[in-house]
Amino acid sequence: MAHYETEVELISPVAAQILNDPQGRVVGKANVRAYFEKGLAAYPELHFKVQDVMWGVKSIVLYYTNQKGTHAGEYMELSPRGKVLRVAANYSG
């Protein structure tokens, strides 16, 4: 969690499902941690295989597959301090 800003915002369809919130929005490092804990409880076999890492100006995109073979791309916007400020997760069908 050290690479996240305190005020991090995460938006994900998986968060929408796990948190039963159609917005799928999680704000704040403590809330993101709690969401990750729920995700790990829901998917104890969770693992990722990184396919690619793409660098931009103040951003990174991680492209990976998960334990179900689903393709995912996570856009991470970096703060001036180089920590993750925003995350938008996208998944294949």
Rosetta blueprint (number, residue, H / E / L):
1 M L
2 A L
3 H L
4 Y E
5 E E
6 T E
7 E E
8 V E
9 E E
10 L E
11 I E
12 S L
13 P H
14 V H
15 A H
16 A H
17 Q H
18 I H
19 L L
20 N L
21 D L
22 P L
23 Q L
24 G L
25 R E
26 V E
27 V E
28 G L
29 K H
30 A H
31 N H
32 V H
33 R H
34 A H
35 Y H
36 F H
37 E H
38 K H
39 G H
40 L H
41 A H
42 A H
43 Y L
44 P L
45 E L
46 L L
47 H L
48 F E
49 K E
50 V E
51 Q E
52 D E
53 V E
54 M E
55 W E
56 G L
57 V L
58 K L
59 S E
60 I E
61 V E
62 L E
63 Y E
64 Y E
65 T E
66 N E
67 Q L
68 K L
69 G L
70 T L
71 H E
72 A E
73 G E
74 E E
75 Y E
76 M E
77 E E
78 L E
79 S L
80 P L
81 R L
82 G L
83 K L
84 V E
85 L E
86 R E
87 V E
88 A E
89 A E
90 N E
91 Y E
92 S L
93 G L
